Amino acid sequence: MTNPGLCLAQMRATAPLVHNITNFVAMNAMANVQLAVGASPAMVHALEEVGEFATLAGALTVNIGTADAAWAEAMVQAATVMTRLDRPWVMDPVGVGATRFRQQLCARLMDLRPTVIRGNASEILALGGLGGQARGVDAGDPVAAAEAAARALAAQTGGVVAVSGPIDYVTDGRQGFRIGNGHPLMPQVTALGCSLNGVIGAFLVGQKPLEATVAALACYGLAGEIAARQAKGPGSFAVAFLDALANLTPEAVRAGAKVSAA
């Protein structure tokens, strides 16, 4: 496994343009997170330009959290371009178990073979057809319960599946890793989970998908640990988190990443 700090350094050296089709709640937070970590964000979802714009980006992220019919078509168009150009893209199946619309949209997106699928345990279980105890977009299942589903999904898509939780699990269907970085304040700030997709997307550009995904999660979680040392609550944590991401060094990541084979 490559040192996650080296992945951070390589991403920053290229400052990749990441095309994000995310939800209304996450747009501003996600753009700030990507800027802080060293990437270049773009939020583009209009059907009139989304396919053309996708050709300019190094990576794409898709989040179905507040999708409607037009946004769904935009997601499919952009993902089709990335698949055709063999460029990486990330799919976040937010609340996939909640409605038929979400299930059908995720099925279309999965046919386009996302490079990375990232979700909570309940979403990964639902995506794999194994049920799940989702409460809206929140997980009702532990990460360990979704590991087998994650491996099966990775084998099905040929990509990487990341299950987010107190200890994250990442697999390509053959190898698996657990990442223990993070802090309990992170899920108390709206859109920090969604914003992680943008960091994964940035790390994917020019790097191996499994290693890049593990590194992105380790860096993100470590920034949360650093921010929590000075935060007094969720509000001050949100500000401190951006600062921690911006000031994160490859050396700090090498020393602080909690990555183990699974």
C-alpha positions in Angstrom: 0.0 0.0 0.0 1.4 3.4 -1.0 2.0 5.9 1.7 -1.2 8.0 1.8 1.0 11.1 2.2 2.5 10.5 -1.2 -1.0 10.4 -2.7 -1.8 13.7 -1.1 1.4 15.3 -2.5 0.7 13.9 -6.0 -2.8 15.2 -6.0 -1.7 18.7 -5.0 1.0 18.7 -7.6 -1.6 18.4 -10.3 -4.5 20.4 -8.6 -7.1 18.4 -10.7 -10.3 19.9 -12.0 -13.2 17.8 -10.5 -16.7 18.1 -11.9 -19.3 17.6 -9.2 -23.0 16.9 -9.7 -23.9 17.0 -6.0 -26.9 18.0 -3.9 -28.1 21.5 -3.0 -27.0 21.1 0.6 -23.4 20.1 -0.2 -22.4 22.4 -3.0 -20.8 25.2 -1.0 -19.2 23.0 1.6 -17.9 20.6 -1.0 -16.3 23.4 -3.1 -14.6 24.8 0.0 -13.3 21.3 1.0 -11.9 20.7 -2.5 -10.2 24.1 -2.5 -8.7 23.5 0.9 -7.3 20.1 0.1 -5.7 21.4 -3.1 -8.1 20.5 -5.9 -10.2 22.7 -8.3 -14.0 22.3 -8.0 -16.7 22.8 -10.5 -20.4 22.5 -9.9 -22.1 21.9 -13.2 -25.4 20.1 -13.7 -27.3 21.8 -16.6 -28.3 19.4 -19.3 -27.3 21.9 -21.9 -23.6 21.7 -21.0 -23.0 18.8 -18.6 -21.7 16.4 -21.2 -19.4 19.0 -22.8 -18.0 20.1 -19.5 -17.3 16.6 -18.4 -14.7 16.3 -21.2 -12.7 19.1 -19.5 -12.5 17.5 -16.1 -10.0 15.0 -14.6 -12.7 13.3 -12.5 -16.4 13.4 -11.8 -18.4 13.0 -8.6 -22.2 12.2 -8.6 -24.4 12.5 -5.5 -28.1 11.6 -5.8 -29.1 13.3 -2.6 -31.5 15.9 -4.1 -31.7 14.6 -7.7 -34.7 15.2 -9.9 -35.4 14.0 -13.4 -33.3 16.6 -15.1 -30.4 16.1 -12.7 -30.6 12.4 -13.1 -30.2 12.7 -16.9 -27.3 15.1 -16.3 -25.6 12.5 -14.0 -26.0 9.8 -16.6 -24.7 12.0 -19.4 -21.6 13.1 -17.4 -20.9 9.6 -16.2 -21.2 8.2 -19.8 -18.6 10.7 -20.9 -16.2 9.7 -18.1 -16.6 6.0 -18.9 -16.1 6.6 -22.6 -12.9 8.7 -21.9 -11.7 6.2 -19.3 -11.6 8.9 -16.6 -12.4 8.2 -12.9 -15.8 9.0 -11.3 -17.3 8.6 -7.9 -20.9 7.6 -7.2 -22.6 8.4 -3.9 -26.0 6.5 -3.7 -27.5 8.7 -1.0 -30.7 7.2 0.5 -30.8 4.6 -2.3 -33.1 2.3 -0.3 -35.7 5.0 0.3 -37.5 5.4 -3.1 -37.9 3.6 -6.4 -36.6 6.7 -8.2 -33.3 6.5 -6.4 -33.0 2.8 -7.0 -33.6 3.1 -10.7 -31.2 6.0 -11.0 -28.5 4.1 -9.2 -29.0 1.1 -11.4 -28.5 3.2 -14.5 -25.3 4.7 -13.0 -23.9 1.4 -11.9 -24.3 0.2 -15.5 -21.7 2.9 -16.3 -19.2 1.3 -14.0 -18.2 3.9 -11.4 -14.6 3.9 -10.4 -15.6 4.3 -6.8 -18.9 3.8 -5.0 -18.9 5.5 -1.6 -21.8 5.2 0.9 -22.7 4.3 4.4 -23.4 0.7 5.4 -27.1 0.8 4.8 -26.7 2.4 1.4 -24.2 -0.3 0.3 -26.4 -3.1 1.6 -29.4 -1.6 -0.2 -27.3 -1.1 -3.4 -26.3 -4.8 -3.2 -29.9 -5.9 -2.8 -29.4 -7.0 0.8 -31.8 -4.6 2.5 -30.4 -2.3 5.2 -31.8 -0.3 8.0 -31.5 3.2 6.6 -33.1 6.2 8.4 -33.5 8.7 5.5 -29.9 9.2 4.4 -28.4 7.9 7.7 -27.0 4.5 8.3 -28.8 2.1 10.6 -26.2 -0.7 10.0 -22.6 -1.1 11.2 -19.8 -1.0 8.7 -18.9 -4.6 9.3 -22.4 -5.7 8.2 -21.8 -4.2 4.7 -18.3 -5.6 4.0 -19.5 -8.7 2.1 -21.9 -6.5 0.1 -19.0 -4.1 -0.7 -16.8 -6.9 -2.0 -19.6 -8.2 -4.2 -20.4 -4.7 -5.6 -16.7 -4.1 -6.3 -16.5 -7.4 -8.2 -19.7 -6.6 -10.1 -18.5 -3.1 -11.2 -14.8 -3.7 -11.5 -14.3 -0.7 -9.3 -13.7 0.2 -5.6 -16.4 0.4 -2.9 -15.9 2.5 0.2 -18.2 2.0 3.3 -18.1 5.1 5.5 -18.4 4.8 9.3 -16.4 5.1 12.5 -13.9 2.8 10.9 -14.2 2.9 7.1 -13.8 -0.1 4.9 -12.5 0.1 1.3 -12.2 -2.8 -1.1 -11.7 -3.6 -4.8 -13.2 -7.1 -4.3 -9.8 -8.7 -3.9 -8.0 -6.5 -1.3 -9.6 -4.7 1.7 -8.5 -2.0 4.0 -9.8 -0.4 7.2 -9.2 3.3 8.0 -9.5 4.3 11.6 -9.1 8.1 11.2 -11.9 10.5 12.0 -13.8 12.1 14.9 -17.4 12.0 16.2 -17.8 15.7 15.4 -17.6 15.0 11.6 -21.1 13.7 11.1 -22.5 16.6 13.1 -21.6 19.0 10.3 -24.0 18.9 7.3 -22.4 17.9 4.0 -19.0 16.8 5.3 -19.8 13.3 4.3 -20.9 14.4 0.8 -17.8 16.6 0.5 -15.6 13.6 1.0 -16.6 12.4 -2.5 -14.8 15.5 -4.0 -11.6 14.6 -2.2 -11.8 11.0 -3.4 -12.4 12.3 -6.9 -9.4 14.6 -6.8 -7.1 11.8 -5.4 -8.2 9.4 -8.2 -6.8 11.6 -11.0 -3.6 9.8 -12.2 -3.5 7.4 -9.2 -4.5 3.8 -8.6 -8.2 3.7 -7.5 -7.8 1.5 -4.4 -4.8 3.3 -3.0 -6.2 6.8 -3.9 -9.5 6.0 -2.1 -7.8 4.7 1.0 -5.5 7.8 1.1 -8.4 10.2 0.6 -10.3 8.7 3.5 -7.2 8.7 5.7 -6.4 12.3 5.0 -10.0 13.4 5.5 -10.3 11.6 8.8 -7.0 12.9 10.0 -8.0 16.4 9.3 -11.1 15.8 11.4 -8.9 14.6 14.3 -6.7 17.7 14.0 -9.7 20.1 13.8 -11.3 18.5 16.9 -8.4 19.4 19.1 -9.4 23.1 19.0 -13.1 23.0 18.2 -15.7 23.8 20.9 -18.6 22.3 18.9 -19.8 21.6 15.4 -19.7 25.3 14.3 -16.1 25.9 15.2 -15.2 22.4 14.0 -16.4 23.2 10.5 -14.0 26.2 10.2 -11.2 24.3 11.9 -11.7 21.4 9.5 -11.1 23.5 6.4 -7.9 24.9 8.0 -6.7 21.4 8.9 -7.2 20.2 5.4 -5.4 23.1 3.9 -2.5 22.7 6.3 -2.3 19.0 6.2 1.2 17.8 5.1 2.3 14.5 3.6 4.6 14.0 6.6 1.6 14.4 9.0 -0.4 11.9 7.0 2.4 9.4 6.9 2.7 9.7 10.7 -1.1 9.8 11.5 -2.8 7.6 8.9 -4.5 4.6 10.6 -4.7 2.1 7.7 -4.7 -1.6 8.1 -5.3 -4.5 5.8 -8.7 -6.2 6.2 
